[in-house]
Amino acid sequence: MHLEHDHETEHAHSHDHAHTHNHDHGPDSGLTPEQELQALMTYLASHNESHTQELRTLAERLRTVCGEALCAEVLAAAEDYDRGNVRLRAALDALQARGKED
């Protein structure tokens, strides 16, 4: 996905966001349901971590343009993402451990 941002200051920002997740989930994919879930959770964890970094970058831009209050709010959102990412990685670790037991 490619996003264009036009602002009244007559400059444009372009941001590339590769949000693709392509693989076969059909009966012939050769993956077990657990393997499919591991692949999806691995992708989502990485995807979320990249968004967390984007929030931190946004917060620093907000600090410069709008001040500390908005920056702090977005940094708090990034910390919430961090907590969610830790939980997602823990769930992924548990799923992977389960697969090793079988």
Secondary structure, 3 states (H helix, E strand, C coil): CEEEEECCCCCEEEEECCCCCCCCCCCCCCCCHHHHHHHHHHHHHHHHHHHHHHHHHHHHHHHHHHCHHHHHHHHHHHHHHHHHHHHHHHHHHHHHHHHHHC
